[in-house]
Amino acid sequence: MQHLNVTVLLGDPRLPYAYAVDGMFGAEELKAVEQLRSVLKRLAGYRFSYLDDHARLIDDLRTHPPDLALNFCDTGFRNDWELERNVPALLEILDIPYTGADPMSISLTTDKALVRALAAGQGIPVPNETYVELSADPLVLPSIYPCLIKPNSSGGSFGITRDCVVHDASEAEAYLRWLAEELAVADALIQDFLTGPEYTVGLVGNPQTGFTVLPPLEIDYSALDPVLPPILTYGSKADPDSPYWKKLSFRRAEIDDVKWSQLVDYSVKLFRRLGLRDYARFDFREGEDGQPRLLDANTNPTWYWDGKLALMAEWAGYPYHELLSLILEAATARYELGGTS
C-alpha cells in the first residue's frame, strides 16, 4: 500500500508561550497534541511524523522533507505569534507542500482593519470602526458609547477583557493606554458594541474543488453574570481565574435560510479575496437591526479536538479524525499530490 509521508508541525512545548497564563504550554495544549496523535493513526493512506522541537525544525525539514506538512504550528516559530507566517514561508523556501494559509494571507488577516476594508469592498456588512495608533498624542477617543476596543493585530482574543467595553472617555483612554503600556499593542480598533447573536461559519476545502460548509455555531452567553459584557474574552479561553472561564458555551445556531445563505456567501467571498486555503472560520455578530456583521476572519483556526471547528464538523457528521482527513484531502487535491512508496 502506498502512503503519503506527512510531517505534522506543532508548537514547541520546551519554549515559553506568551498566550498561556503561566507562560508555558499547559494541560490543554498537551492534551490537544495527545488527541491529535491518537486520531491521526486512524487515517489510511498517510504515514505521520511529528516536529515540535523548533531548534531542530529547519534542519529536520531540510534533511527529511515530507510529501506534505500538516501545519498546525499556530503558535508561530519558537512560539512567537509574530513569526506565525514564517513557518509557511520556510516551507515554501524548502519547496514543501503544506496545509493551510500562506504567508500573505496570514499577514493580511492579522490586520483586522485591512480585513474590514476588504470585506466592506465586497459588500459584506461590517461594524462602524475607528483605527487608533496607540503612540499618538492625544489618543483618538470614541465618539459614541458604549463601544468595544480591541487590538488591531492579535489572535485568541488576546487583549480582550471585560473592560474593553467602555462607556465614557475616561474608560476608553484607560483601556487604550493599558493596551499600549501593559500589552505593548501598537494599534487598536474602536467598534460598535454589538450585542446580538454571535455566529461562526466554518469552511473546509478550496474554491477550485468546492467547500464543505459546516453547520453554524452560536456562542451561548446565558450562563454569564449579567453584569459582565457578553463578549468572547481572552479569559474565557485561557484563564481559570477569569469570571468568564467555563461560563460560555457553544451551541448549534438556529438561523433562517436567507440569513444562513448570506453568511455562507460572505464567508466564501472572504475566503477567495483573502487567498485562504484548505479551511477557515468566519465570525459574525448581529446588531440591533438584526444584520450580522463581520467580526473576524480566522486563517488556520484552532485544530484542537474540542475547538469550534471540530464541534461544527461533528454536527455535520464528521468526527474529529474525519475533519482532519478533509483538511488533508483539500491540501492534497490543491497540490495534486499522489501517494508515495
C-alpha positions as CSV (number, residue, x, y, z in Angstrom):
1,M,0.0,0.0,0.0
2,Q,1.3,3.4,-0.9
3,H,1.3,6.2,1.7
4,L,1.8,10.0,1.7
5,N,4.6,11.0,4.1
6,V,3.1,13.8,6.3
7,T,5.1,15.8,8.9
8,V,2.9,17.4,11.5
9,L,4.3,20.8,12.6
10,L,3.4,21.9,16.1
11,G,4.3,24.5,18.7
12,D,7.4,23.8,20.9
13,P,6.4,22.7,24.4
14,R,10.0,23.3,25.6
15,L,9.8,27.1,24.9
16,P,7.9,29.9,26.6
17,Y,4.4,30.6,25.2
18,A,3.2,34.1,25.9
19,Y,-0.5,33.3,25.2
20,A,-0.8,30.9,28.1
21,V,-1.5,32.5,31.5
22,D,1.5,30.7,33.1
23,G,3.7,31.4,30.1
24,M,4.3,27.8,29.1
25,F,2.3,25.0,27.4
26,G,-0.2,23.7,29.9
27,A,-2.5,20.7,30.2
28,E,-4.9,21.9,27.5
29,E,-2.1,22.2,24.8
30,L,-0.6,18.8,25.8
31,K,-3.9,17.0,25.7
32,A,-4.7,18.5,22.3
33,V,-1.5,17.1,20.9
34,E,-2.2,13.7,22.5
35,Q,-5.7,13.6,20.9
36,L,-4.3,14.6,17.6
37,R,-1.7,11.9,17.6
38,S,-4.3,9.3,18.6
39,V,-6.8,10.1,15.9
40,L,-4.3,10.6,13.0
41,K,-3.4,6.9,13.5
42,R,-6.9,6.1,12.2
43,L,-6.3,7.7,8.8
44,A,-5.4,5.3,6.0
45,G,-3.0,6.3,3.2
46,Y,-0.7,8.5,5.3
47,R,2.5,8.0,7.3
48,F,2.8,10.6,10.0
49,S,5.8,12.0,11.8
50,Y,5.9,15.0,14.2
51,L,8.2,18.0,14.6
52,D,7.8,20.2,17.7
53,D,11.5,21.0,18.5
54,H,11.9,24.4,16.9
55,A,15.7,24.3,17.5
56,R,15.9,21.4,15.0
57,L,12.9,22.2,12.8
58,I,14.7,23.9,9.9
59,D,17.4,21.3,9.7
60,D,15.0,18.4,10.1
61,L,12.7,19.7,7.3
62,R,15.7,20.3,5.0
63,T,17.2,16.9,5.7
64,H,14.0,14.9,5.6
65,P,11.4,16.8,3.5
66,P,8.0,15.2,3.7
67,D,5.5,14.9,0.8
68,L,3.2,17.2,2.8
69,A,3.4,19.3,6.0
70,L,0.3,19.4,8.2
71,N,1.0,22.9,9.5
72,F,-0.6,23.1,12.9
73,C,2.1,25.4,14.3
74,D,-0.3,28.1,15.0
75,T,1.8,29.4,17.9
76,G,4.4,30.7,15.5
77,F,8.0,29.7,15.0
78,R,9.6,29.5,18.5
79,N,6.1,30.1,19.9
80,D,6.2,33.7,18.8
81,W,3.0,34.9,17.3
82,E,4.8,37.5,15.2
83,L,6.6,34.6,13.4
84,E,3.5,32.5,12.6
85,R,3.8,33.5,8.9
86,N,7.5,32.4,8.9
87,V,6.6,28.7,9.2
88,P,4.8,28.6,5.8
89,A,7.4,30.9,4.4
90,L,10.1,28.4,5.4
91,L,8.1,25.5,3.8
92,E,7.8,27.5,0.6
93,I,11.6,28.1,0.5
94,L,12.2,24.4,1.0
95,D,9.5,23.6,-1.7
96,I,7.5,21.5,0.8
97,P,3.7,21.4,0.2
98,Y,1.7,22.3,3.3
99,T,-1.8,22.7,4.6
100,G,-3.5,26.0,5.4
101,A,-2.8,29.6,4.9
102,D,0.2,31.0,3.1
103,P,2.4,33.9,4.5
104,M,0.5,36.6,2.6
105,S,-3.0,35.6,3.8
106,I,-1.7,35.3,7.4
107,S,-0.3,38.8,7.2
108,L,-3.5,40.2,5.7
109,T,-5.8,38.6,8.3
110,T,-3.6,39.6,11.2
111,D,-4.5,43.2,10.4
112,K,-8.2,43.4,11.3
113,A,-8.6,46.9,9.9
114,L,-7.5,45.6,6.5
115,V,-9.9,42.7,6.7
116,R,-12.7,45.0,7.5
117,A,-11.8,47.2,4.5
118,L,-11.6,44.3,2.1
119,A,-14.9,42.9,3.4
120,A,-16.7,46.3,3.0
121,G,-15.4,46.4,-0.5
122,Q,-17.1,43.1,-1.2
123,G,-20.4,44.4,0.1
124,I,-20.1,42.4,3.4
125,P,-21.7,44.2,6.4
126,V,-19.1,45.4,9.0
127,P,-19.3,47.3,12.3
128,N,-18.6,51.0,12.3
129,E,-14.9,51.3,13.3
130,T,-12.1,53.7,14.0
131,Y,-8.4,52.8,13.8
132,V,-6.2,54.1,16.6
133,E,-2.4,54.4,16.6
134,L,-1.6,54.0,20.3
135,S,1.6,56.1,20.0
136,A,-0.5,59.1,19.1
137,D,-0.8,62.1,21.5
138,P,-3.6,62.8,22.1
139,L,-5.2,59.5,21.5
140,V,-8.3,59.2,19.3
141,L,-11.3,58.5,21.5
142,P,-14.7,57.1,20.7
143,S,-17.5,59.5,19.6
144,I,-20.3,57.1,20.6
145,Y,-20.7,55.0,23.7
146,P,-20.8,52.2,24.7
147,C,-18.3,50.8,22.3
148,L,-15.7,48.0,22.2
149,I,-12.0,48.4,22.0
150,K,-9.6,45.6,20.9
151,P,-6.1,45.2,19.5
152,N,-5.9,45.5,15.7
153,S,-3.4,42.7,15.4
154,S,-3.9,39.7,17.7
155,G,-5.4,36.3,18.0
156,G,-7.2,34.1,20.5
157,S,-9.0,37.2,22.0
158,F,-5.7,38.4,23.4
159,G,-6.2,41.9,24.8
160,I,-9.9,41.5,25.1
161,T,-11.2,41.7,28.7
162,R,-14.4,42.7,30.5
163,D,-13.0,46.3,30.5
164,C,-12.8,46.5,26.7
165,V,-16.4,47.6,26.6
166,V,-16.2,51.3,27.6
167,H,-18.9,53.8,28.5
168,D,-17.2,57.1,28.6
169,A,-14.0,58.9,27.6
170,S,-12.1,58.1,30.8
171,E,-12.7,54.4,30.5
172,A,-11.8,54.5,26.8
173,E,-8.5,56.3,27.4
174,A,-7.6,54.0,30.3
175,Y,-8.2,50.9,28.2
176,L,-6.2,52.2,25.2
177,R,-3.3,53.1,27.5
178,W,-3.4,49.7,29.1
179,L,-3.2,48.0,25.7
180,A,-0.2,50.2,24.8
181,E,1.7,50.1,28.1
182,E,0.9,46.7,29.6
183,L,0.5,44.6,26.4
184,A,2.8,46.6,24.1
185,V,0.0,46.8,21.5
186,A,0.8,49.2,18.6
187,D,-2.7,49.9,17.3
188,A,-6.3,49.3,18.3
189,L,-9.8,49.4,16.9
190,I,-12.8,51.2,18.3
191,Q,-16.0,49.4,17.2
192,D,-19.7,49.3,17.6
193,F,-20.6,47.2,20.7
194,L,-22.8,44.5,19.1
195,T,-24.9,42.5,21.5
196,G,-27.0,40.3,19.2
197,P,-26.4,36.6,18.4
198,E,-22.8,35.8,17.6
199,Y,-22.2,33.2,14.8
200,T,-19.3,31.3,13.4
201,V,-19.2,29.8,9.9
202,G,-16.7,27.1,9.0
203,L,-15.4,26.1,5.6
204,V,-13.2,23.2,4.6
205,G,-11.9,23.0,1.0
206,N,-10.9,25.4,-1.7
207,P,-12.5,27.5,-4.4
208,Q,-11.3,25.2,-7.2
209,T,-12.7,22.0,-5.7
210,G,-15.6,23.3,-3.6
211,F,-16.3,23.6,0.1
212,T,-17.7,21.5,2.8
213,V,-19.8,24.1,4.7
214,L,-20.1,23.2,8.4
215,P,-23.3,23.9,10.4
216,P,-23.3,27.3,12.1
217,L,-22.2,27.8,15.6
218,E,-23.6,30.3,18.1
219,I,-21.9,31.4,21.3
220,D,-24.2,30.9,24.3
221,Y,-23.7,33.7,26.9
222,S,-26.7,32.7,29.0
223,A,-24.6,31.4,32.0
224,L,-22.5,34.6,32.2
225,D,-23.1,37.0,35.1
226,P,-25.4,39.7,33.6
227,V,-23.2,42.5,34.9
228,L,-20.4,41.3,32.5
229,P,-20.5,42.3,28.9
230,P,-21.3,39.3,26.6
231,I,-18.1,39.1,24.7
232,L,-15.6,36.3,23.9
233,T,-12.7,37.4,26.2
234,Y,-9.2,36.0,26.5
235,G,-10.1,34.9,30.0
236,S,-12.9,32.7,28.7
237,K,-10.3,30.7,26.7
238,A,-7.2,30.7,28.8
239,D,-7.6,32.0,32.4
240,P,-9.2,29.8,35.0
241,D,-9.4,32.8,37.3
242,S,-11.5,34.8,34.9
243,P,-15.2,35.3,35.6
244,Y,-15.7,34.2,32.0
245,W,-14.0,30.9,32.5
246,K,-16.3,27.9,31.8
247,K,-19.3,30.3,31.6
248,L,-19.5,30.5,27.8
249,S,-20.6,27.5,25.7
250,F,-21.2,26.8,22.0
251,R,-24.5,25.6,20.5
252,R,-25.7,24.9,17.0
253,A,-27.2,28.1,15.7
254,E,-30.8,28.3,14.6
255,I,-30.7,30.7,11.6
256,D,-33.3,31.1,8.9
257,D,-32.3,30.0,5.4
258,V,-32.0,33.5,4.0
259,K,-29.6,34.7,6.7
260,W,-27.6,31.5,6.6
261,S,-27.2,31.8,2.8
262,Q,-25.9,35.3,3.3
263,L,-23.4,34.2,5.9
264,V,-22.1,31.4,3.7
265,D,-21.9,33.8,0.7
266,Y,-20.0,36.4,2.8
267,S,-17.6,33.7,4.0
268,V,-16.8,32.2,0.6
269,K,-16.2,35.7,-0.8
270,L,-13.8,36.5,2.0
271,F,-12.1,33.1,1.6
272,R,-11.4,33.9,-2.0
273,R,-10.5,37.6,-1.5
274,L,-8.1,36.8,1.3
275,G,-6.4,34.0,-0.6
276,L,-7.2,31.4,2.2
277,R,-6.5,27.7,1.8
278,D,-8.0,24.4,2.9
279,Y,-10.0,25.6,5.9
280,A,-11.1,28.8,7.7
281,R,-13.6,30.2,10.2
282,F,-15.5,33.5,10.0
283,D,-17.2,35.2,12.9
284,F,-20.2,37.4,12.7
285,R,-22.4,39.2,15.2
286,E,-25.8,40.9,14.9
287,G,-26.6,44.5,15.8
288,E,-29.9,45.8,17.0
289,D,-31.1,45.8,13.4
290,G,-30.7,42.0,13.1
291,Q,-28.0,42.3,10.5
292,P,-24.9,40.1,11.1
293,R,-21.7,42.0,10.7
294,L,-18.2,40.5,10.3
295,L,-16.1,40.4,13.4
296,D,-13.1,38.3,12.3
297,A,-11.6,36.0,9.6
298,N,-9.6,33.2,11.1
299,T,-7.0,31.6,9.0
300,N,-5.7,28.3,10.3
301,P,-8.3,28.3,13.1
302,T,-7.6,26.0,16.1
303,W,-7.2,22.4,15.2
304,Y,-7.9,21.2,18.8
305,W,-10.2,18.3,19.2
306,D,-12.6,20.4,21.4
307,G,-12.4,23.6,19.3
308,K,-15.2,25.3,17.4
309,L,-14.2,23.8,14.0
310,A,-14.2,20.3,15.4
311,L,-17.5,20.8,17.1
312,M,-19.2,22.1,13.9
313,A,-17.7,19.2,12.0
314,E,-19.2,16.8,14.4
315,W,-22.6,18.4,13.9
316,A,-22.1,17.8,10.2
317,G,-21.4,14.1,10.8
318,Y,-17.6,14.3,10.6
319,P,-15.9,13.1,13.8
320,Y,-12.5,14.6,14.6
321,H,-10.4,12.3,12.6
322,E,-12.7,12.8,9.5
323,L,-12.3,16.6,9.9
324,L,-8.5,16.2,9.8
325,S,-9.0,13.9,6.8
326,L,-11.0,16.6,5.0
327,I,-8.2,19.2,5.6
328,L,-5.6,16.8,4.3
329,E,-7.7,16.0,1.2
330,A,-8.2,19.6,0.5
331,A,-4.4,20.2,0.5
332,T,-3.5,17.1,-1.5
333,A,-6.1,18.0,-4.1
334,R,-4.8,21.6,-4.3
335,Y,-1.2,20.3,-4.9
336,E,-2.4,17.3,-7.0
337,L,-0.4,15.0,-4.7
338,G,-0.5,11.3,-5.1
339,G,0.7,8.5,-2.9
340,T,4.4,7.7,-2.5
341,S,6.1,4.5,-1.5
